[in-house]
Amino acid sequence: MLSCFDAKTGATIYEGELAGNGGFKASPCVADGRIFCTDQRGVTFVVQAGPQFKLLSKNVNDEMTWSSPALADGAIFLRTAAHLLRIESPR
């Protein structure tokens, strides 16, 4: 589950399901209005930041991943059990 709360009141704004079975050890990170959540099985869920839950994509790398994504120079870096991946959009 990904939950969003009002910072002033503590009221729940939404709870959205991230449909993975891997569980999460990595911390989510935010960039360009998107929240990136990577589960232990290597699935990265991309959620639109804002007051409504909107799953934008689900990207699978099929490798155990415990580390949080790192963001730099327009790319996402993911450390899996066997690889360091750099993912970016074509310019």
PyMOL Python script that loads the backbone (N, CA, C, O; Angstrom):
from pymol import cmd

cmd.read_pdbstr("""\
ATOM      1  N   MET A   1       0.836  -1.180   0.000  1.00  0.00           N
ATOM      2  CA  MET A   1       0.000   0.000   0.000  1.00  0.00           C
ATOM      3  C   MET A   1       0.880   1.242   0.000  1.00  0.00           C
ATOM      4  O   MET A   1       1.933   1.281   0.636  1.00  0.00           O
ATOM      5  N   LEU A   2       0.429   2.237  -0.717  1.00  0.00           N
ATOM      6  CA  LEU A   2       1.058   3.547  -0.688  1.00  0.00           C
ATOM      7  C   LEU A   2       0.010   4.494  -0.136  1.00  0.00           C
ATOM      8  O   LEU A   2      -1.085   4.607  -0.687  1.00  0.00           O
ATOM      9  N   SER A   3       0.343   5.169   0.945  1.00  0.00           N
ATOM     10  CA  SER A   3      -0.618   6.050   1.605  1.00  0.00           C
ATOM     11  C   SER A   3      -0.172   7.495   1.501  1.00  0.00           C
ATOM     12  O   SER A   3       1.020   7.797   1.543  1.00  0.00           O
ATOM     13  N   CYS A   4      -1.146   8.385   1.364  1.00  0.00           N
ATOM     14  CA  CYS A   4      -0.901   9.820   1.306  1.00  0.00           C
ATOM     15  C   CYS A   4      -1.744  10.468   2.405  1.00  0.00           C
ATOM     16  O   CYS A   4      -2.938  10.199   2.531  1.00  0.00           O
ATOM     17  N   PHE A   5      -1.090  11.335   3.205  1.00  0.00           N
ATOM     18  CA  PHE A   5      -1.773  11.972   4.316  1.00  0.00           C
ATOM     19  C   PHE A   5      -1.663  13.492   4.215  1.00  0.00           C
ATOM     20  O   PHE A   5      -0.704  14.013   3.646  1.00  0.00           O
ATOM     21  N   ASP A   6      -2.635  14.191   4.762  1.00  0.00           N
ATOM     22  CA  ASP A   6      -2.583  15.644   4.866  1.00  0.00           C
ATOM     23  C   ASP A   6      -1.593  15.981   5.981  1.00  0.00           C
ATOM     24  O   ASP A   6      -1.756  15.531   7.115  1.00  0.00           O
ATOM     25  N   ALA A   7      -0.568  16.773   5.659  1.00  0.00           N
ATOM     26  CA  ALA A   7       0.490  17.072   6.633  1.00  0.00           C
ATOM     27  C   ALA A   7      -0.020  17.885   7.822  1.00  0.00           C
ATOM     28  O   ALA A   7       0.529  17.773   8.918  1.00  0.00           O
ATOM     29  N   LYS A   8      -1.045  18.692   7.630  1.00  0.00           N
ATOM     30  CA  LYS A   8      -1.560  19.527   8.720  1.00  0.00           C
ATOM     31  C   LYS A   8      -2.504  18.771   9.647  1.00  0.00           C
ATOM     32  O   LYS A   8      -2.432  18.915  10.868  1.00  0.00           O
ATOM     33  N   THR A   9      -3.388  17.964   9.064  1.00  0.00           N
ATOM     34  CA  THR A   9      -4.433  17.328   9.868  1.00  0.00           C
ATOM     35  C   THR A   9      -4.171  15.850  10.158  1.00  0.00           C
ATOM     36  O   THR A   9      -4.726  15.295  11.106  1.00  0.00           O
ATOM     37  N   GLY A  10      -3.332  15.217   9.346  1.00  0.00           N
ATOM     38  CA  GLY A  10      -3.098  13.784   9.497  1.00  0.00           C
ATOM     39  C   GLY A  10      -4.160  12.933   8.825  1.00  0.00           C
ATOM     40  O   GLY A  10      -4.099  11.705   8.869  1.00  0.00           O
ATOM     41  N   ALA A  11      -5.140  13.591   8.199  1.00  0.00           N
ATOM     42  CA  ALA A  11      -6.216  12.859   7.522  1.00  0.00           C
ATOM     43  C   ALA A  11      -5.666  12.101   6.315  1.00  0.00           C
ATOM     44  O   ALA A  11      -4.769  12.580   5.621  1.00  0.00           O
ATOM     45  N   THR A  12      -6.214  10.918   6.080  1.00  0.00           N
ATOM     46  CA  THR A  12      -5.819  10.120   4.925  1.00  0.00           C
ATOM     47  C   THR A  12      -6.397  10.736   3.663  1.00  0.00           C
ATOM     48  O   THR A  12      -7.602  10.972   3.573  1.00  0.00           O
ATOM     49  N   ILE A  13      -5.538  10.994   2.695  1.00  0.00           N
ATOM     50  CA  ILE A  13      -5.996  11.501   1.396  1.00  0.00           C
ATOM     51  C   ILE A  13      -6.283  10.325   0.470  1.00  0.00           C
ATOM     52  O   ILE A  13      -7.314  10.294  -0.202  1.00  0.00           O
ATOM     53  N   TYR A  14      -5.372   9.360   0.436  1.00  0.00           N
ATOM     54  CA  TYR A  14      -5.632   8.138  -0.319  1.00  0.00           C
ATOM     55  C   TYR A  14      -4.752   7.010   0.193  1.00  0.00           C
ATOM     56  O   TYR A  14      -3.743   7.231   0.863  1.00  0.00           O
ATOM     57  N   GLU A  15      -5.166   5.795  -0.142  1.00  0.00           N
ATOM     58  CA  GLU A  15      -4.357   4.594   0.023  1.00  0.00           C
ATOM     59  C   GLU A  15      -4.469   3.830  -1.279  1.00  0.00           C
ATOM     60  O   GLU A  15      -5.561   3.427  -1.680  1.00  0.00           O
ATOM     61  N   GLY A  16      -3.343   3.632  -1.938  1.00  0.00           N
ATOM     62  CA  GLY A  16      -3.351   2.932  -3.219  1.00  0.00           C
ATOM     63  C   GLY A  16      -2.542   1.650  -3.125  1.00  0.00           C
ATOM     64  O   GLY A  16      -1.523   1.595  -2.437  1.00  0.00           O
ATOM     65  N   GLU A  17      -2.999   0.634  -3.812  1.00  0.00           N
ATOM     66  CA  GLU A  17      -2.329  -0.659  -3.756  1.00  0.00           C
ATOM     67  C   GLU A  17      -1.254  -0.763  -4.824  1.00  0.00           C
ATOM     68  O   GLU A  17      -1.509  -0.508  -6.001  1.00  0.00           O
ATOM     69  N   LEU A  18      -0.065  -1.136  -4.411  1.00  0.00           N
ATOM     70  CA  LEU A  18       1.014  -1.456  -5.335  1.00  0.00           C
ATOM     71  C   LEU A  18       0.997  -2.970  -5.459  1.00  0.00           C
ATOM     72  O   LEU A  18       1.443  -3.674  -4.553  1.00  0.00           O
ATOM     73  N   ALA A  19       0.493  -3.468  -6.559  1.00  0.00           N
ATOM     74  CA  ALA A  19       0.200  -4.892  -6.724  1.00  0.00           C
ATOM     75  C   ALA A  19       1.454  -5.717  -6.960  1.00  0.00           C
ATOM     76  O   ALA A  19       1.686  -6.213  -8.062  1.00  0.00           O
ATOM     77  N   GLY A  20       2.251  -5.859  -5.927  1.00  0.00           N
ATOM     78  CA  GLY A  20       3.430  -6.703  -6.011  1.00  0.00           C
ATOM     79  C   GLY A  20       3.436  -7.662  -4.843  1.00  0.00           C
ATOM     80  O   GLY A  20       2.772  -7.423  -3.834  1.00  0.00           O
ATOM     81  N   ASN A  21       4.163  -8.718  -4.970  1.00  0.00           N
ATOM     82  CA  ASN A  21       4.235  -9.694  -3.892  1.00  0.00           C
ATOM     83  C   ASN A  21       5.606  -9.701  -3.239  1.00  0.00           C
ATOM     84  O   ASN A  21       5.909 -10.578  -2.430  1.00  0.00           O
ATOM     85  N   GLY A  22       6.440  -8.716  -3.591  1.00  0.00           N
ATOM     86  CA  GLY A  22       7.816  -8.753  -3.135  1.00  0.00           C
ATOM     87  C   GLY A  22       8.088  -8.090  -1.808  1.00  0.00           C
ATOM     88  O   GLY A  22       9.154  -8.315  -1.236  1.00  0.00           O
ATOM     89  N   GLY A  23       7.190  -7.291  -1.291  1.00  0.00           N
ATOM     90  CA  GLY A  23       7.482  -6.530  -0.089  1.00  0.00           C
ATOM     91  C   GLY A  23       8.506  -5.454  -0.407  1.00  0.00           C
ATOM     92  O   GLY A  23       9.153  -5.498  -1.453  1.00  0.00           O
ATOM     93  N   PHE A  24       8.653  -4.495   0.485  1.00  0.00           N
ATOM     94  CA  PHE A  24       9.526  -3.356   0.229  1.00  0.00           C
ATOM     95  C   PHE A  24      10.551  -3.198   1.340  1.00  0.00           C
ATOM     96  O   PHE A  24      10.195  -3.186   2.518  1.00  0.00           O
ATOM     97  N   LYS A  25      11.816  -3.077   0.973  1.00  0.00           N
ATOM     98  CA  LYS A  25      12.891  -2.715   1.889  1.00  0.00           C
ATOM     99  C   LYS A  25      13.433  -1.344   1.516  1.00  0.00           C
ATOM    100  O   LYS A  25      13.899  -0.604   2.382  1.00  0.00           O
ATOM    101  N   ALA A  26      13.376  -1.000   0.239  1.00  0.00           N
ATOM    102  CA  ALA A  26      13.894   0.272  -0.265  1.00  0.00           C
ATOM    103  C   ALA A  26      12.938   1.410   0.067  1.00  0.00           C
ATOM    104  O   ALA A  26      11.723   1.220   0.124  1.00  0.00           O
ATOM    105  N   SER A  27      13.496   2.583   0.283  1.00  0.00           N
ATOM    106  CA  SER A  27      12.690   3.783   0.500  1.00  0.00           C
ATOM    107  C   SER A  27      12.208   4.324  -0.839  1.00  0.00           C
ATOM    108  O   SER A  27      12.920   4.227  -1.838  1.00  0.00           O
ATOM    109  N   PRO A  28      11.012   4.890  -0.870  1.00  0.00           N
ATOM    110  CA  PRO A  28      10.564   5.528  -2.111  1.00  0.00           C
ATOM    111  C   PRO A  28      11.363   6.807  -2.351  1.00  0.00           C
ATOM    112  O   PRO A  28      11.933   7.374  -1.419  1.00  0.00           O
ATOM    113  N   CYS A  29      11.401   7.253  -3.591  1.00  0.00           N
ATOM    114  CA  CYS A  29      12.022   8.540  -3.904  1.00  0.00           C
ATOM    115  C   CYS A  29      11.120   9.291  -4.879  1.00  0.00           C
ATOM    116  O   CYS A  29      10.265   8.697  -5.536  1.00  0.00           O
ATOM    117  N   VAL A  30      11.320  10.599  -4.963  1.00  0.00           N
ATOM    118  CA  VAL A  30      10.453  11.458  -5.758  1.00  0.00           C
ATOM    119  C   VAL A  30      11.288  12.286  -6.717  1.00  0.00           C
ATOM    120  O   VAL A  30      12.331  12.820  -6.341  1.00  0.00           O
ATOM    121  N   ALA A  31      10.826  12.392  -7.965  1.00  0.00           N
ATOM    122  CA  ALA A  31      11.449  13.257  -8.970  1.00  0.00           C
ATOM    123  C   ALA A  31      10.437  13.559 -10.059  1.00  0.00           C
ATOM    124  O   ALA A  31       9.637  12.702 -10.437  1.00  0.00           O
ATOM    125  N   ASP A  32      10.479  14.775 -10.555  1.00  0.00           N
ATOM    126  CA  ASP A  32       9.624  15.188 -11.681  1.00  0.00           C
ATOM    127  C   ASP A  32       8.152  14.853 -11.473  1.00  0.00           C
ATOM    128  O   ASP A  32       7.472  14.437 -12.411  1.00  0.00           O
ATOM    129  N   GLY A  33       7.657  15.031 -10.257  1.00  0.00           N
ATOM    130  CA  GLY A  33       6.247  14.786  -9.990  1.00  0.00           C
ATOM    131  C   GLY A  33       5.862  13.319  -9.962  1.00  0.00           C
ATOM    132  O   GLY A  33       4.687  12.982 -10.111  1.00  0.00           O
ATOM    133  N   ARG A  34       6.844  12.440  -9.772  1.00  0.00           N
ATOM    134  CA  ARG A  34       6.586  11.004  -9.715  1.00  0.00           C
ATOM    135  C   ARG A  34       7.238  10.398  -8.482  1.00  0.00           C
ATOM    136  O   ARG A  34       8.301  10.836  -8.042  1.00  0.00           O
ATOM    137  N   ILE A  35       6.579   9.382  -7.935  1.00  0.00           N
ATOM    138  CA  ILE A  35       7.105   8.641  -6.788  1.00  0.00           C
ATOM    139  C   ILE A  35       7.547   7.279  -7.299  1.00  0.00           C
ATOM    140  O   ILE A  35       6.783   6.585  -7.971  1.00  0.00           O
ATOM    141  N   PHE A  36       8.795   6.889  -6.977  1.00  0.00           N
ATOM    142  CA  PHE A  36       9.350   5.620  -7.422  1.00  0.00           C
ATOM    143  C   PHE A  36       9.490   4.696  -6.217  1.00  0.00           C
ATOM    144  O   PHE A  36      10.170   5.027  -5.246  1.00  0.00           O
ATOM    145  N   CYS A  37       8.835   3.524  -6.290  1.00  0.00           N
ATOM    146  CA  CYS A  37       8.864   2.538  -5.212  1.00  0.00           C
ATOM    147  C   CYS A  37       9.328   1.209  -5.808  1.00  0.00           C
ATOM    148  O   CYS A  37       8.672   0.667  -6.697  1.00  0.00           O
ATOM    149  N   THR A  38      10.455   0.682  -5.322  1.00  0.00           N
ATOM    150  CA  THR A  38      10.993  -0.571  -5.853  1.00  0.00           C
ATOM    151  C   THR A  38      10.858  -1.669  -4.809  1.00  0.00           C
ATOM    152  O   THR A  38      11.318  -1.527  -3.676  1.00  0.00           O
ATOM    153  N   ASP A  39      10.215  -2.776  -5.210  1.00  0.00           N
ATOM    154  CA  ASP A  39      10.041  -3.876  -4.261  1.00  0.00           C
ATOM    155  C   ASP A  39      11.239  -4.827  -4.306  1.00  0.00           C
ATOM    156  O   ASP A  39      12.133  -4.663  -5.136  1.00  0.00           O
ATOM    157  N   GLN A  40      11.254  -5.816  -3.416  1.00  0.00           N
ATOM    158  CA  GLN A  40      12.383  -6.737  -3.285  1.00  0.00           C
ATOM    159  C   GLN A  40      12.587  -7.618  -4.512  1.00  0.00           C
ATOM    160  O   GLN A  40      13.687  -8.121  -4.739  1.00  0.00           O
ATOM    161  N   ARG A  41      11.549  -7.803  -5.292  1.00  0.00           N
ATOM    162  CA  ARG A  41      11.665  -8.638  -6.490  1.00  0.00           C
ATOM    163  C   ARG A  41      12.159  -7.854  -7.698  1.00  0.00           C
ATOM    164  O   ARG A  41      12.331  -8.425  -8.775  1.00  0.00           O
ATOM    165  N   GLY A  42      12.391  -6.551  -7.534  1.00  0.00           N
ATOM    166  CA  GLY A  42      12.921  -5.736  -8.619  1.00  0.00           C
ATOM    167  C   GLY A  42      11.873  -5.030  -9.448  1.00  0.00           C
ATOM    168  O   GLY A  42      12.173  -4.561 -10.546  1.00  0.00           O
ATOM    169  N   VAL A  43      10.652  -4.943  -8.953  1.00  0.00           N
ATOM    170  CA  VAL A  43       9.604  -4.216  -9.661  1.00  0.00           C
ATOM    171  C   VAL A  43       9.581  -2.778  -9.151  1.00  0.00           C
ATOM    172  O   VAL A  43       9.449  -2.542  -7.950  1.00  0.00           O
ATOM    173  N   THR A  44       9.711  -1.815 -10.069  1.00  0.00           N
ATOM    174  CA  THR A  44       9.614  -0.405  -9.701  1.00  0.00           C
ATOM    175  C   THR A  44       8.256   0.122 -10.129  1.00  0.00           C
ATOM    176  O   THR A  44       7.905   0.103 -11.309  1.00  0.00           O
ATOM    177  N   PHE A  45       7.501   0.593  -9.145  1.00  0.00           N
ATOM    178  CA  PHE A  45       6.191   1.183  -9.379  1.00  0.00           C
ATOM    179  C   PHE A  45       6.382   2.692  -9.473  1.00  0.00           C
ATOM    180  O   PHE A  45       7.049   3.292  -8.630  1.00  0.00           O
ATOM    181  N   VAL A  46       5.799   3.299 -10.496  1.00  0.00           N
ATOM    182  CA  VAL A  46       5.885   4.748 -10.678  1.00  0.00           C
ATOM    183  C   VAL A  46       4.481   5.310 -10.481  1.00  0.00           C
ATOM    184  O   VAL A  46       3.551   4.973 -11.213  1.00  0.00           O
ATOM    185  N   VAL A  47       4.349   6.179  -9.469  1.00  0.00           N
ATOM    186  CA  VAL A  47       3.054   6.742  -9.095  1.00  0.00           C
ATOM    187  C   VAL A  47       3.112   8.256  -9.265  1.00  0.00           C
ATOM    188  O   VAL A  47       4.102   8.893  -8.906  1.00  0.00           O
ATOM    189  N   GLN A  48       2.055   8.820  -9.808  1.00  0.00           N
ATOM    190  CA  GLN A  48       1.976  10.273  -9.946  1.00  0.00           C
ATOM    191  C   GLN A  48       1.859  10.910  -8.570  1.00  0.00           C
ATOM    192  O   GLN A  48       1.005  10.520  -7.774  1.00  0.00           O
ATOM    193  N   ALA A  49       2.718  11.894  -8.283  1.00  0.00           N
ATOM    194  CA  ALA A  49       2.619  12.620  -7.018  1.00  0.00           C
ATOM    195  C   ALA A  49       1.411  13.546  -7.087  1.00  0.00           C
ATOM    196  O   ALA A  49       1.167  14.183  -8.112  1.00  0.00           O
ATOM    197  N   GLY A  50       0.665  13.616  -6.005  1.00  0.00           N
ATOM    198  CA  GLY A  50      -0.509  14.488  -5.976  1.00  0.00           C
ATOM    199  C   GLY A  50      -1.593  13.926  -5.094  1.00  0.00           C
ATOM    200  O   GLY A  50      -1.391  12.923  -4.411  1.00  0.00           O
ATOM    201  N   PRO A  51      -2.754  14.572  -5.105  1.00  0.00           N
ATOM    202  CA  PRO A  51      -3.830  14.217  -4.177  1.00  0.00           C
ATOM    203  C   PRO A  51      -4.652  12.991  -4.572  1.00  0.00           C
ATOM    204  O   PRO A  51      -5.559  12.603  -3.836  1.00  0.00           O
ATOM    205  N   GLN A  52      -4.356  12.373  -5.720  1.00  0.00           N
ATOM    206  CA  GLN A  52      -5.075  11.174  -6.134  1.00  0.00           C
ATOM    207  C   GLN A  52      -4.062  10.097  -6.495  1.00  0.00           C
ATOM    208  O   GLN A  52      -3.012  10.387  -7.067  1.00  0.00           O
ATOM    209  N   PHE A  53      -4.388   8.844  -6.154  1.00  0.00           N
ATOM    210  CA  PHE A  53      -3.506   7.733  -6.494  1.00  0.00           C
ATOM    211  C   PHE A  53      -3.642   7.431  -7.980  1.00  0.00           C
ATOM    212  O   PHE A  53      -4.737   7.158  -8.470  1.00  0.00           O
ATOM    213  N   LYS A  54      -2.519   7.482  -8.691  1.00  0.00           N
ATOM    214  CA  LYS A  54      -2.510   7.133 -10.110  1.00  0.00           C
ATOM    215  C   LYS A  54      -1.207   6.398 -10.405  1.00  0.00           C
ATOM    216  O   LYS A  54      -0.131   6.996 -10.407  1.00  0.00           O
ATOM    217  N   LEU A  55      -1.317   5.090 -10.653  1.00  0.00           N
ATOM    218  CA  LEU A  55      -0.162   4.279 -11.002  1.00  0.00           C
ATOM    219  C   LEU A  55       0.156   4.539 -12.469  1.00  0.00           C
ATOM    220  O   LEU A  55      -0.659   4.247 -13.343  1.00  0.00           O
ATOM    221  N   LEU A  56       1.341   5.089 -12.742  1.00  0.00           N
ATOM    222  CA  LEU A  56       1.734   5.435 -14.108  1.00  0.00           C
ATOM    223  C   LEU A  56       2.374   4.258 -14.839  1.00  0.00           C
ATOM    224  O   LEU A  56       2.127   4.051 -16.027  1.00  0.00           O
ATOM    225  N   SER A  57       3.191   3.492 -14.131  1.00  0.00           N
ATOM    226  CA  SER A  57       3.813   2.335 -14.769  1.00  0.00           C
ATOM    227  C   SER A  57       4.355   1.368 -13.717  1.00  0.00           C
ATOM    228  O   SER A  57       4.501   1.698 -12.540  1.00  0.00           O
ATOM    229  N   LYS A  58       4.642   0.181 -14.191  1.00  0.00           N
ATOM    230  CA  LYS A  58       5.243  -0.872 -13.371  1.00  0.00           C
ATOM    231  C   LYS A  58       6.360  -1.463 -14.219  1.00  0.00           C
ATOM    232  O   LYS A  58       6.105  -2.038 -15.278  1.00  0.00           O
ATOM    233  N   ASN A  59       7.588  -1.324 -13.759  1.00  0.00           N
ATOM    234  CA  ASN A  59       8.750  -1.757 -14.528  1.00  0.00           C
ATOM    235  C   ASN A  59       9.436  -2.915 -13.815  1.00  0.00           C
ATOM    236  O   ASN A  59       9.743  -2.823 -12.626  1.00  0.00           O
ATOM    237  N   VAL A  60       9.676  -4.001 -14.539  1.00  0.00           N
ATOM    238  CA  VAL A  60      10.202  -5.221 -13.942  1.00  0.00           C
ATOM    239  C   VAL A  60      11.646  -5.447 -14.391  1.00  0.00           C
ATOM    240  O   VAL A  60      11.939  -5.409 -15.586  1.00  0.00           O
ATOM    241  N   ASN A  61      12.551  -5.682 -13.429  1.00  0.00           N
ATOM    242  CA  ASN A  61      13.917  -6.050 -13.802  1.00  0.00           C
ATOM    243  C   ASN A  61      14.270  -7.468 -13.354  1.00  0.00           C
ATOM    244  O   ASN A  61      15.369  -7.944 -13.638  1.00  0.00           O
ATOM    245  N   ASP A  62      13.362  -8.145 -12.662  1.00  0.00           N
ATOM    246  CA  ASP A  62      13.518  -9.565 -12.285  1.00  0.00           C
ATOM    247  C   ASP A  62      14.785  -9.896 -11.500  1.00  0.00           C
ATOM    248  O   ASP A  62      15.314 -11.002 -11.616  1.00  0.00           O
ATOM    249  N   GLU A  63      15.276  -8.945 -10.702  1.00  0.00           N
ATOM    250  CA  GLU A  63      16.414  -9.230  -9.836  1.00  0.00           C
ATOM    251  C   GLU A  63      16.129  -8.703  -8.440  1.00  0.00           C
ATOM    252  O   GLU A  63      15.515  -7.648  -8.276  1.00  0.00           O
ATOM    253  N   MET A  64      16.573  -9.436  -7.446  1.00  0.00           N
ATOM    254  CA  MET A  64      16.372  -8.998  -6.070  1.00  0.00           C
ATOM    255  C   MET A  64      16.952  -7.600  -5.882  1.00  0.00           C
ATOM    256  O   MET A  64      18.089  -7.323  -6.263  1.00  0.00           O
ATOM    257  N   THR A  65      16.143  -6.726  -5.284  1.00  0.00           N
ATOM    258  CA  THR A  65      16.554  -5.336  -5.084  1.00  0.00           C
ATOM    259  C   THR A  65      16.152  -4.897  -3.684  1.00  0.00           C
ATOM    260  O   THR A  65      14.970  -4.894  -3.339  1.00  0.00           O
ATOM    261  N   TRP A  66      17.144  -4.528  -2.881  1.00  0.00           N
ATOM    262  CA  TRP A  66      16.882  -4.046  -1.528  1.00  0.00           C
ATOM    263  C   TRP A  66      17.228  -2.581  -1.385  1.00  0.00           C
ATOM    264  O   TRP A  66      16.780  -1.933  -0.438  1.00  0.00           O
ATOM    265  N   SER A  67      18.014  -2.043  -2.297  1.00  0.00           N
ATOM    266  CA  SER A  67      18.466  -0.655  -2.153  1.00  0.00           C
ATOM    267  C   SER A  67      17.474   0.320  -2.786  1.00  0.00           C
ATOM    268  O   SER A  67      16.744  -0.024  -3.715  1.00  0.00           O
ATOM    269  N   SER A  68      17.469   1.526  -2.265  1.00  0.00           N
ATOM    270  CA  SER A  68      16.583   2.573  -2.772  1.00  0.00           C
ATOM    271  C   SER A  68      17.107   3.090  -4.100  1.00  0.00           C
ATOM    272  O   SER A  68      18.320   3.141  -4.306  1.00  0.00           O
ATOM    273  N   PRO A  69      16.209   3.476  -5.010  1.00  0.00           N
ATOM    274  CA  PRO A  69      16.665   4.075  -6.259  1.00  0.00           C
ATOM    275  C   PRO A  69      17.415   5.378  -5.969  1.00  0.00           C
ATOM    276  O   PRO A  69      17.119   6.076  -5.000  1.00  0.00           O
ATOM    277  N   ALA A  70      18.374   5.685  -6.812  1.00  0.00           N
ATOM    278  CA  ALA A  70      19.085   6.963  -6.737  1.00  0.00           C
ATOM    279  C   ALA A  70      18.795   7.725  -8.025  1.00  0.00           C
ATOM    280  O   ALA A  70      18.737   7.132  -9.103  1.00  0.00           O
ATOM    281  N   LEU A  71      18.615   9.024  -7.914  1.00  0.00           N
ATOM    282  CA  LEU A  71      18.278   9.853  -9.069  1.00  0.00           C
ATOM    283  C   LEU A  71      19.380  10.873  -9.289  1.00  0.00           C
ATOM    284  O   LEU A  71      19.784  11.571  -8.359  1.00  0.00           O
ATOM    285  N   ALA A  72      19.875  10.961 -10.542  1.00  0.00           N
ATOM    286  CA  ALA A  72      20.913  11.943 -10.864  1.00  0.00           C
ATOM    287  C   ALA A  72      20.977  12.150 -12.369  1.00  0.00           C
ATOM    288  O   ALA A  72      20.856  11.198 -13.141  1.00  0.00           O
ATOM    289  N   ASP A  73      21.165  13.379 -12.777  1.00  0.00           N
ATOM    290  CA  ASP A  73      21.352  13.722 -14.194  1.00  0.00           C
ATOM    291  C   ASP A  73      20.269  13.146 -15.100  1.00  0.00           C
ATOM    292  O   ASP A  73      20.566  12.688 -16.204  1.00  0.00           O
ATOM    293  N   GLY A  74      19.030  13.162 -14.650  1.00  0.00           N
ATOM    294  CA  GLY A  74      17.915  12.685 -15.465  1.00  0.00           C
ATOM    295  C   GLY A  74      17.816  11.178 -15.573  1.00  0.00           C
ATOM    296  O   GLY A  74      17.057  10.672 -16.400  1.00  0.00           O
ATOM    297  N   ALA A  75      18.564  10.446 -14.756  1.00  0.00           N
ATOM    298  CA  ALA A  75      18.544   8.984 -14.803  1.00  0.00           C
ATOM    299  C   ALA A  75      18.184   8.413 -13.443  1.00  0.00           C
ATOM    300  O   ALA A  75      18.339   9.070 -12.414  1.00  0.00           O
ATOM    301  N   ILE A  76      17.701   7.182 -13.456  1.00  0.00           N
ATOM    302  CA  ILE A  76      17.425   6.426 -12.240  1.00  0.00           C
ATOM    303  C   ILE A  76      18.476   5.321 -12.164  1.00  0.00           C
ATOM    304  O   ILE A  76      18.698   4.599 -13.136  1.00  0.00           O
ATOM    305  N   PHE A  77      19.113   5.194 -11.013  1.00  0.00           N
ATOM    306  CA  PHE A  77      20.098   4.141 -10.797  1.00  0.00           C
ATOM    307  C   PHE A  77      19.505   3.139  -9.816  1.00  0.00           C
ATOM    308  O   PHE A  77      19.049   3.513  -8.736  1.00  0.00           O
ATOM    309  N   LEU A  78      19.513   1.862 -10.197  1.00  0.00           N
ATOM    310  CA  LEU A  78      18.992   0.786  -9.358  1.00  0.00           C
ATOM    311  C   LEU A  78      20.102  -0.226  -9.111  1.00  0.00           C
ATOM    312  O   LEU A  78      20.735  -0.709 -10.050  1.00  0.00           O
ATOM    313  N   ARG A  79      20.330  -0.537  -7.855  1.00  0.00           N
ATOM    314  CA  ARG A  79      21.314  -1.555  -7.496  1.00  0.00           C
ATOM    315  C   ARG A  79      20.557  -2.831  -7.180  1.00  0.00           C
ATOM    316  O   ARG A  79      19.785  -2.887  -6.222  1.00  0.00           O
ATOM    317  N   THR A  80      20.784  -3.860  -7.995  1.00  0.00           N
ATOM    318  CA  THR A  80      20.162  -5.159  -7.756  1.00  0.00           C
ATOM    319  C   THR A  80      21.194  -6.073  -7.109  1.00  0.00           C
ATOM    320  O   THR A  80      22.308  -5.642  -6.810  1.00  0.00           O
ATOM    321  N   ALA A  81      20.831  -7.324  -6.895  1.00  0.00           N
ATOM    322  CA  ALA A  81      21.762  -8.277  -6.302  1.00  0.00           C
ATOM    323  C   ALA A  81      22.983  -8.508  -7.196  1.00  0.00           C
ATOM    324  O   ALA A  81      24.057  -8.849  -6.698  1.00  0.00           O
ATOM    325  N   ALA A  82      22.826  -8.326  -8.511  1.00  0.00           N
ATOM    326  CA  ALA A  82      23.919  -8.643  -9.432  1.00  0.00           C
ATOM    327  C   ALA A  82      24.364  -7.485 -10.324  1.00  0.00           C
ATOM    328  O   ALA A  82      25.424  -7.568 -10.946  1.00  0.00           O
ATOM    329  N   HIS A  83      23.583  -6.410 -10.401  1.00  0.00           N
ATOM    330  CA  HIS A  83      23.881  -5.347 -11.355  1.00  0.00           C
ATOM    331  C   HIS A  83      23.626  -3.959 -10.780  1.00  0.00           C
ATOM    332  O   HIS A  83      22.902  -3.791  -9.798  1.00  0.00           O
ATOM    333  N   LEU A  84      24.241  -2.976 -11.419  1.00  0.00           N
ATOM    334  CA  LEU A  84      23.903  -1.569 -11.212  1.00  0.00           C
ATOM    335  C   LEU A  84      23.307  -1.110 -12.530  1.00  0.00           C
ATOM    336  O   LEU A  84      23.986  -1.105 -13.557  1.00  0.00           O
ATOM    337  N   LEU A  85      22.035  -0.721 -12.501  1.00  0.00           N
ATOM    338  CA  LEU A  85      21.322  -0.338 -13.720  1.00  0.00           C
ATOM    339  C   LEU A  85      21.157   1.178 -13.782  1.00  0.00           C
ATOM    340  O   LEU A  85      20.860   1.818 -12.774  1.00  0.00           O
ATOM    341  N   ARG A  86      21.350   1.742 -14.962  1.00  0.00           N
ATOM    342  CA  ARG A  86      21.074   3.154 -15.210  1.00  0.00           C
ATOM    343  C   ARG A  86      19.951   3.191 -16.231  1.00  0.00           C
ATOM    344  O   ARG A  86      20.071   2.636 -17.323  1.00  0.00           O
ATOM    345  N   ILE A  87      18.844   3.857 -15.860  1.00  0.00           N
ATOM    346  CA  ILE A  87      17.673   3.913 -16.734  1.00  0.00           C
ATOM    347  C   ILE A  87      17.365   5.385 -16.990  1.00  0.00           C
ATOM    348  O   ILE A  87      17.265   6.183 -16.058  1.00  0.00           O
ATOM    349  N   GLU A  88      17.218   5.729 -18.262  1.00  0.00           N
ATOM    350  CA  GLU A  88      16.857   7.095 -18.592  1.00  0.00           C
ATOM    351  C   GLU A  88      16.095   7.129 -19.904  1.00  0.00           C
ATOM    352  O   GLU A  88      16.181   6.205 -20.713  1.00  0.00           O
ATOM    353  N   SER A  89      15.352   8.198 -20.103  1.00  0.00           N
ATOM    354  CA  SER A  89      14.611   8.392 -21.350  1.00  0.00           C
ATOM    355  C   SER A  89      15.567   8.906 -22.418  1.00  0.00           C
ATOM    356  O   SER A  89      16.518   9.625 -22.112  1.00  0.00           O
ATOM    357  N   PRO A  90      15.316   8.540 -23.663  1.00  0.00           N
ATOM    358  CA  PRO A  90      16.133   9.102 -24.740  1.00  0.00           C
ATOM    359  C   PRO A  90      15.957  10.600 -24.805  1.00  0.00           C
ATOM    360  O   PRO A  90      14.866  11.116 -24.563  1.00  0.00           O
ATOM    361  N   ARG A  91      17.016  11.293 -25.129  1.00  0.00           N
ATOM    362  CA  ARG A  91      16.954  12.762 -25.200  1.00  0.00           C
ATOM    363  C   ARG A  91      16.755  13.244 -26.592  1.00  0.00           C
ATOM    364  O   ARG A  91      16.682  14.451 -26.824  1.00  0.00           O
TER     365      ARG A  91
END
""", "prot")
cmd.dss("prot")
cmd.show_as("cartoon", "prot")
cmd.util.cbc("prot")
cmd.orient("prot")
